[in-house]
Amino acid sequence: MSNSLPYAEVIGDPIAHSKSPIIHNFWLQALGIEAEYRKTHVTPQGLAAYFLERRADPDWLGCNVTIPHKIAVMDYTDDPGGVRERIGAMNTIACETGGPLVGTNTDAGGFLQPLLRDKWSGGSAVIVGAGGAARAILFALASLGVADIAVMARDPAKAQALLDRAGVAGRALAPDAPLPACDLLVNASPLGMTGQPPLTLDLSPLPAGASVYDIVYAPLETPLLAAARARGLKAIDGLEMLIGQAALAFDIFFDAQPPRGRDAELRALLLAAG
């Protein structure tokens, strides 16, 4: 692709595993839009220089943000939607030539899409992790009116801070705490991702109608999801949130609605990519 095309990208550390370019470029091609979407490795130390360089590039439309930058990028962006206060993490940054960097969060909306589609109506949830994705997911669940939410994290004080920010009177749990009975278990941590230790939890406390949602998508079938399926529980894989949040970001970057009627074809393409 020509470097003169308008482009957006995803940044993170690591970034090689990202499937976002497959998604966005599939949609761009389907819609005949002359633009491209890339992935770029950016370390925490290189974040300031990255934004300085990109803001000078008239072809740059913005970026998606993945681990570990979702909190740090807030230092570089304007926040007209109050995302800092409401969620405390950003995953989408848009830029118009000569204008400010505007940050928002499409993780929350992307996370909710499969739950809303399935008409999920549970009253309790456990979130594993306390990073940027967990912040968006906690906000999303609170917006659905889920009042009984526990956050399980290596640092229970950080988990409690997330609950306090969201105004949820939930519980902060240590990683070795027994899993409470809940209607929805969400892995919002990197555990289970390729190169990371697996998330090993005893799922026996979960009721028969519970759902297990793992936002990790490399690999797609994580040990957690395999354990959930073995128990006959509803399993929601990481491509659901990945595609959902990408669709919202695509509209921001390219001012077009992606062709969601081709999601089955897109999933097949993502699975073939490994």
C-alpha positions in Angstrom: 0.0 0.0 0.0 1.2 3.5 -0.7 2.5 5.5 2.2 0.6 8.5 0.9 -2.8 7.0 1.7 -4.6 8.2 4.8 -4.1 5.7 7.6 -4.9 4.8 11.1 -3.1 2.2 13.2 -3.0 0.3 16.5 -0.1 0.8 19.0 1.0 -1.3 21.8 3.9 -3.2 23.5 3.8 -6.0 22.3 1.9 -5.5 19.1 2.8 -8.4 16.7 -0.2 -10.4 17.8 -2.8 -7.7 16.9 -5.5 -8.7 14.5 -6.9 -5.1 14.2 -5.2 -4.5 10.8 -7.0 -7.6 9.3 -10.4 -6.2 10.5 -10.0 -2.6 9.4 -8.4 -3.4 6.1 -11.1 -6.0 5.4 -13.8 -3.3 5.9 -11.8 -0.7 3.9 -11.6 -3.0 1.0 -15.2 -4.1 1.2 -16.3 -0.4 1.2 -13.8 0.7 -1.5 -12.2 3.3 0.8 -8.7 4.4 -0.3 -7.0 4.2 3.1 -5.1 1.7 5.2 -4.7 0.5 8.8 -1.4 -0.6 10.3 0.1 -1.8 13.6 3.1 -0.1 15.2 5.2 -1.1 18.1 5.4 1.7 20.6 7.1 1.3 24.0 6.1 3.2 27.1 9.3 5.2 26.8 8.5 6.1 23.1 4.9 7.2 23.6 5.6 11.0 23.7 7.9 10.8 20.6 5.3 8.7 18.8 2.5 11.3 19.2 4.9 14.2 18.4 5.8 12.5 15.1 2.3 11.4 14.1 0.8 14.8 14.7 3.1 16.2 12.0 1.9 13.6 9.5 -1.1 14.9 7.5 -2.1 11.3 6.5 -2.5 10.1 10.1 -6.1 9.8 11.1 -5.5 8.4 14.6 -4.8 5.2 16.5 -6.3 2.4 18.6 -4.4 1.7 21.8 -3.7 -1.6 23.4 -1.6 -2.9 26.3 0.0 -1.2 28.2 -0.9 2.3 27.0 -4.6 2.8 27.6 -4.1 4.8 30.8 -0.9 6.6 29.8 -2.3 8.0 26.5 -4.7 10.2 28.5 -1.8 12.5 29.2 -1.5 13.4 25.5 -5.2 13.9 24.5 -8.1 16.2 24.8 -11.2 14.6 26.4 -14.4 16.3 25.3 -16.5 13.2 26.4 -15.2 13.1 30.0 -13.6 9.6 29.5 -11.0 10.3 32.1 -13.5 10.7 34.8 -16.1 8.2 33.6 -13.8 5.3 32.6 -10.2 6.2 33.3 -8.8 4.7 30.1 -8.8 5.4 26.4 -8.4 3.0 23.5 -9.1 5.3 20.5 -7.5 8.6 19.6 -8.5 10.6 16.6 -6.7 13.4 14.9 -7.7 16.0 12.4 -4.8 17.9 10.7 -3.8 20.8 12.8 -6.3 19.9 15.5 -5.9 18.3 18.9 -5.7 14.6 19.7 -9.1 13.6 20.9 -9.4 10.5 23.0 -12.4 8.2 23.6 -13.1 4.6 24.6 -14.8 2.1 22.3 -13.9 -0.9 24.5 -17.0 -0.4 26.6 -19.4 -0.4 23.7 -17.6 -3.2 21.9 -17.6 -5.3 25.1 -21.4 -4.9 25.5 -22.4 -5.9 21.9 -22.6 -9.7 22.3 -24.3 -9.3 25.7 -26.9 -7.0 24.3 -27.4 -9.2 21.2 -28.0 -12.2 23.5 -30.2 -10.2 25.8 -28.1 -11.0 28.8 -29.8 -9.9 32.0 -27.6 -11.2 34.8 -27.3 -9.4 38.1 -23.7 -10.3 39.1 -20.3 -10.3 37.5 -16.6 -11.0 38.3 -13.9 -9.1 36.4 -10.4 -10.5 36.4 -7.8 -7.7 35.9 -7.6 -4.0 36.8 -6.0 -2.4 33.8 -7.4 -0.2 31.0 -9.7 -2.9 29.6 -11.1 -3.7 33.0 -11.9 -0.1 33.6 -14.0 0.0 30.4 -15.7 -3.3 31.2 -16.6 -2.2 34.7 -18.1 1.0 33.3 -20.0 -1.0 30.7 -21.5 -3.4 33.3 -22.4 -0.6 35.7 -24.2 1.2 32.8 -26.3 -2.0 32.4 -27.3 -1.7 36.1 -25.2 -4.7 37.3 -24.8 -3.8 41.0 -23.0 -6.9 42.2 -19.6 -6.7 40.7 -16.3 -8.1 42.0 -12.9 -7.2 40.6 -10.1 -9.8 41.1 -6.6 -8.4 40.7 -3.0 -8.9 41.8 -3.3 -5.6 43.7 -6.7 -5.6 45.5 -6.2 -1.9 46.4 -6.1 -1.1 42.7 -9.2 -3.2 42.2 -11.0 -1.3 44.9 -9.9 2.0 43.3 -11.6 0.9 40.1 -14.8 0.1 41.9 -14.7 3.5 43.7 -14.2 5.4 40.5 -17.2 3.6 38.9 -19.3 4.2 42.0 -19.9 0.5 42.3 -20.2 -1.0 45.9 -18.5 -4.2 44.8 -15.8 -6.4 46.2 -12.0 -6.4 45.5 -10.6 -9.9 45.5 -7.0 -11.3 45.5 -6.1 -13.7 42.7 -6.1 -16.7 45.1 -9.5 -15.9 46.4 -12.3 -18.4 45.7 -14.3 -17.5 42.7 -17.8 -16.2 43.8 -20.9 -17.5 42.2 -21.8 -15.0 39.5 -23.8 -14.7 36.3 -20.8 -13.5 34.2 -17.1 -14.0 34.6 -14.9 -11.8 32.5 -11.2 -12.2 31.9 -10.0 -8.6 31.3 -6.3 -9.5 32.0 -3.5 -10.7 29.7 -3.6 -14.1 31.4 -4.1 -16.8 28.8 -2.6 -14.7 26.0 0.1 -16.3 23.9 3.3 -15.9 25.9 1.5 -15.3 29.2 0.6 -17.8 31.9 -2.9 -19.2 31.7 -5.8 -18.0 33.9 -6.6 -21.0 36.0 -9.8 -20.6 38.0 -12.0 -23.2 39.6 -15.3 -22.6 37.7 -17.4 -24.9 39.9 -19.0 -22.0 41.9 -20.6 -20.7 38.6 -24.3 -21.6 38.2 -25.4 -23.6 35.1 -26.6 -20.5 33.3 -23.5 -18.4 33.7 -21.5 -16.9 30.9 -17.7 -16.8 30.6 -16.3 -14.0 28.5 -12.5 -13.9 27.7 -11.3 -10.8 25.9 -8.0 -12.5 25.0 -8.1 -13.4 21.3 -4.6 -14.9 20.7 -5.2 -17.8 21.1 -9.0 -17.6 20.5 -9.7 -20.7 22.5 -8.1 -20.0 25.8 -7.8 -22.5 28.6 -10.5 -20.5 30.5 -13.0 -20.8 27.6 -12.2 -24.5 27.1 -12.9 -25.0 30.8 -16.2 -23.1 30.5 -17.3 -25.1 27.5 -16.4 -28.4 29.3 -18.9 -27.3 32.0 -21.6 -26.4 29.4 -21.4 -22.7 30.2 -21.9 -20.0 27.6 -18.5 -19.0 26.3 -17.8 -15.6 24.6 -14.5 -15.3 22.8 -12.2 -12.3 22.4 -13.2 -11.7 18.7 -16.6 -10.4 19.9 -15.2 -7.5 21.7 -12.3 -7.0 19.3 -14.7 -6.6 16.3 -17.2 -4.6 18.3 -14.8 -2.0 19.5 -13.1 -1.9 16.1 -16.5 -1.1 14.4 -16.9 1.9 16.6 -13.4 3.1 16.0 -13.7 2.5 12.2 -16.5 5.0 12.1 -14.4 7.5 14.0 -11.3 7.1 11.8 -12.9 6.7 8.3 -16.3 8.3 8.8 -18.1 5.2 7.5 -20.1 2.3 9.0 -18.4 -1.0 8.6 -20.3 -3.8 6.8 -21.3 -5.9 9.9 -23.4 -8.2 7.7 -20.1 -9.8 6.7 -19.0 -10.6 10.3 -19.0 -14.4 9.6 -16.6 -13.9 6.7 -14.4 -11.6 8.8 -14.3 -14.1 11.7 -13.3 -16.9 9.2 -10.5 -14.6 7.9 -9.3 -13.9 11.4 -9.3 -17.6 12.3 -7.4 -18.5 9.2 -4.7 -15.9 10.2 -4.1 -17.9 13.3 
